[in-house]
Amino acid sequence: MKKVVVTGTFDHLHKGHLFLFKKARALGDHLTVVIARDKTVKQIKGEKPWQKEKIRLNAVKKVEWVDRAILGKLTKDKLKIIEELKPDILALGYDQKAFTQKIRLELKKRGLKTKVIRLPAFKPKIYKSSIIKKNRENSTNLA
């Protein structure tokens, strides 16, 4: 069985996220999605996610292409969860930058044979969380 893992915040699921899950699932037999913890999102992005981690987790669990959704670990070693899951493939989003600069080298150092694949975007000028958030804020400010 070929195991695939995707990680991310997945705040307010949109078609871009669904596209990512579908493409990732097509790479193997089992897709696990690791949802970033609220504290981790704050550290990386400088602000809290719109939705709390349990809400994001429950939303991802309902996606048809996701076999398993779990919360990430609250540890400085953000690759620890990948080390524990030992996926055959780690699928990254097209714009995913956090912890990915030297990821292939780091996984190899840990003795993992995980293949890292960067997946394409789906209409990134429309379906990107930061754009959706900005549009939502602008419409709220106009009200």
C-alpha positions, 0 to 999 in steps of 0.5 A: 500500500502506497501511503501519501501525506499532505500537511497544511493549515486548511483554513476554510476549505476551498476548491484549491484544497479539494484539488490538492487532496484529490491530486495527492490521493491519486498518487497512492492508496491511502491519504493522511492529511496532517492539520497544523495546530493553531499554535504552529499556524501562529508561529509560521504565519504570525496570526491565528487561523480563522478557524480553530484546529478542531473545526479544520480537522473535522472539515478535512475528515469529511473530504472524500479523498482523505482516508485519515486526518490528524492534528500535527504535533506541538513540537519544534521538530515539524518533521517528527510527524512525517518520521512517525508516519513514514509515508511513501510520498509527501505531497506539498502544495504549490505555495507551501514554503514552511519547513520545505526548503531542505526537506528532501535532505532532512528526510534522507538524514532521518533514513526515510525514503519518502518521495517529495512531490510538489503538486500544481495549483488550482486557479491560484488567483481565486482559490488561495486562502490569503486572497479569500481572507482578504476578500472576506475582510474587505467585504466585512469592512464595507458593511 
